[in-house]
Amino acid sequence: MVRAIWNGKVIAESTDTVVVEGNHYFPRDAVNAGYLRDSDLYSVCPWKGRASYHTLEVDGKLNVDAAWFYPDPRPRAQQIEDRIAFWRGVTIEG
């Protein structure tokens, strides 16, 4: 079981993560949506496509743009479609 933890809470938990460039991508349904807030930030990866972001909110604390996902990944990155990865202090265990 792989877990994403921030501010003492499990944000995501799954036995089915996909690791790309050292990052665990969790299935969207394995992520606690109650901790996700929409963000206007986006970035572009040459081979994965356009990434969108979520801010995490846990017990009143914000971790801005700490989760990202590819809503429409390019063909070489199809394995991460409908999956979310984390950074900015989110601990990955497992």
Summary of the structure (lengths in Angstrom):
residues: 94
radius of gyration: 12.4
end to end distance: 5.7
largest distance: 37.9
contacts: 277
relative contact order: 0.29
helix: 13%
strand: 60%
